[in-house]
Amino acid sequence: MIISGEQIISRLKDELNDALASYKGTPHISVVLNIEDNPSRSYIKSITKVARDNGFRITLYEVDSNTSEEELEEIVKVLATDDDVDGIIITRPYVVRMKREIINRVPKWKDIDGQTDANIAALYKKEDGLFPATPLAVMEFFKEVNYKLTGKHVVIVGRSTTVGLPLFHMLLSEDATCTVCHSKTENLKEFTNKADVVISAAGHPGLITEDMVQNATFLIDVAINIVEGKIVGDMAINFEEKEYKEKGLMFITPVPGGVGPVTSYMLLLNTIKGMRKRGKLP
């Protein structure tokens, strides 16, 4: 069964509408955008469209390698203290002068992509916070089909601080048994073939092939790669419905149209959660 992002988004839109039904204002997200990074520009373009389509306001602050540390500090200081700003995103990779001390000036409940030390610590300690949007989007796919993670062996391919590592902690919180593989892992196939769930976020097209997921019942492809002008994931797998049943494979996410679109909605829902924590929403 292919689980598209669209079927999940329909439910998330209802959550947004319910949360904002009695709100008289317009939720406002500010983005500090590294314009020298094309993937960041594409990412923010997508988020901007989704946000505006759902009644949010987006303000962009464009920075590059010529932006001074003082300018970066001032931008974050203004956004952090402006009550009209409900969510702040600082795109990765950070510009050279974007030090952790500057990022950590973003208030916990405005940090809608879970980048600050406060929210990272909250995730690791199983405390309340705002957590990275892409891992949250992945977890929505399990929720959508009521897939129970307790006791399941999950292999995550990729150890980034934006996806792999936070996802590891989210899965542990659901009592899954997790293995994190990466570019230095030897015999990757041995790990993936023992998994109930394989999640790939490595950014290497064709990395995961059919013979590497013989026992998996859930495949989630997080990666966005461009090959010959087309968007593809890490998984070179195109099972037909008949083959799903024969191989015992229950669920798979597509690229494009899978985790990516849901990620934008998780940022909006994080904004709503932050507004509630700050007393702007009931």
Secondary structure, DSSP 8 states (H G I E B T S, - for coil): -B--HHHHHHHHHHHHHHHHTT--S--EEEEEEETT-HHHHHHHHHHHHHHHHTT-EEEEEEE-TTS-HHHHHHHHHHHHH-TT--EEEE-SS--TT--HHHHTTS-GGGBTT--SHHHHHHHHTT-S----HHHHHHHHHHHHTT---TT-EEEEE---TTTHHHHHHHHHHTT-EEEEE-TT-S-HHHHHTT-SEEEE-S--TT-EEGGG-TT-SEEEE---EEETTEEE-SEE----HHHHHHHT--EE--SSSSHHHHHHHHHHHHHHHHHHHTTS--
